[in-house]
Amino acid sequence: MRGCVWPRCRWGELFSGRAVYSMPGFQRRFDWGPDEAIQLLDDILRAAAIDTAEDDRDSADPDYFLGTLLLLTNPGNPLPGSRGDDAGGLIGYEIIDGQQRLTTLTVLFAVLRDLGATTDRKVAPLIEILEAEARNSPLPSYRIQLNGRDRHLFRRFVQKHGGTLIQPDDLADEVCIASCKLLAVREALLVALRQYEPAQRIALLKYLVEKCHVVVTLSHDLERAHRLFTVLNERGKPLRGNDIIKVELLGSLATSEREYASEKWDEIERLLDDSFEVFFGHLRAVKGRRRGSMVDGLRSMIREAGGARVFVDDVLLPYAHIYARMRSCRRGPLPVGDPLSLHLHYLWRLRGEEWVPAVLVALKTYADAPEVELALVRAIDRIAHITRILCEGSGRRTTLFGQVVKAIDSGEAKDGSAKVFSISREKVRNIKFHLRDLYRRNQPICKLVLLRINDHISQTVTLVDPAVLSVEHVLPHRPSVTSGWRVLFADPEIREAATQSLGNLTLLPEKLNDRIRNRDFADKREHIVTHFGDADLLGVVSDVVSAEAWDRVVIAAREARFLDALSEIIGIDVRDAAVGQRSDAMDAAE
């Protein structure tokens, strides 16, 4: 297209020189949440092989493609980070497409900076234009300027040195933490990156700057930029991964066998529809072919099976049927009295599918031993939720479940007592520590833990989509100065402990949550009753509505009940996670 150029550049080049980026007025606000941000981080960690098994750490991808950025700038301006961008004043670029990635990666750089991943001299230019570089600017300028209220939040709580470690005050900063996606992304990245050693964080930063690439589409005309945005996002139909696999598979068969294989292939595509490529990735993990190209993985699996026909009959088709059965448990309805399907349902709620290869191999290996199938899936469910409560990243989870696959395949693991499912004392301590303020540490898993506790206590299966629910703090984060909450919980430390307690949390539709956030308890309870009318309530909502008051005694009793249920769910006694410490502190304060 005329007026556009398409160079490929490293991320470190994009954030260098005199380039500054802004959002045009018509752009929406930052809209990514913790799930998208952590997924991006997990993908980069996996590509960089930072969080993989020790014997696989030299297998980092040579580079990682972060997609296309569409920028608008004045005619004659050079590409960001190019040799023409080395003198004069700042050069402005408006972001037409790529805001979410640019903003999220800036948050990532800032978190790495504040956690001491490297010296200011190395990381500061990724976030701001230093005075010496700006030349014509008397003060440092941040590389990215967001729109509206996000700009202030971004500067103070992300871009400013030490900003990612500052907790906003709702009253002083006019910030609604629960509804601000920018701060939620910051907290998610902080929690995730704190799990890594300093050397790993330094390696991540180096990989980001030197090995992550983007294609920059540079336009000098707004109308052309909008047309190009439409083409990039709506046009074209790329070749699918399963098309490539099919060609390779059929090509390795004798002519007489191709018709048979083609029929089986059609059967698999009907079973899996658009999930085939994801399934094939899981199959590669089952067979120890996680890394490398798709075609190389297929060829090695065919050789290992003893030929393409055997691969289709003994590997591809059986595993496809198992995967289809597993996927049927995602939303229900679930078969009555089938605990295996129930465990699969809870597993599908989790972000990330590192557990899938382990379940695949368990269900295929022990297809004739349903009691072993159930024991293994129960153990996989347990360990999957424990890793989420521990806030472990995708790389560590992938490594763990790779070990589970090997243990099941070798016959070492036939139930939850196998060594691969054991939890160290240190991890048990960390689980209890995380449960003290699980919402702050990991909002998505906090929601799922509450749903799981709800089902356990109510002896029901809640098939509601977790996405429609949000976690409500009955005692609010930061009640207003005149609120009755501040009379009931006068001591700030006691109030903070009670606020973060599992016993203070419930699940409500997001709009209702926003409407009642800082109200006193009686008013809040009335709004909940009015909203739901005669509809059935979740158990974790019903017990809030039925409470006459909401004080530390009610919160502590509810927390004890929740932790007792969670102890049974994950097979670890967490009943002393925080109750004793909170009770002692509250009693001493009295």
Secondary structure by P-SEA (a helix, b strand, c coil): cccbbbbbbccccccccbbbbbbccccccccccaaaaaaaaaaaaaaacccccccccccccccccccbbbbbbccccccccccccccccbbbbbbcccaaaaaaaaaaaaaaaaacccccccccccccccccccccccbbbbccccccaaaaaaaacccccccccbbbbcccccccccccaaaaaaaaaaaaaaaccaaaaaaaaaaaaccbbbbbbccccaaaaaaaaaaaccccccccaaaaaaaaaaaaccccaaaaaaaaaaaaaaacccaaaaaaaaaaaaaccccccaaaaaaaaaaaaccaaaaaaccaaaaaaaaaaaaaacccccccccaaaaaaaaaaacccccaaaaaaaaaaaccccaaaaaaaaaaaaaaaaaaaaacccaaaaaaaaaaaaaaaaaccccccccccccccaaaaaaaaaaacccccccaaaaaaaaaaaaaaaaccccccccccbbbbcccccccccccccccccccaaaaaaaaacccccccccaaaaaacccccaaaaaaaaaaaaccccccaaaaaaaacccccaaaaaaaaaaaaaaaaaacccccccccaaaaaaaaaaac
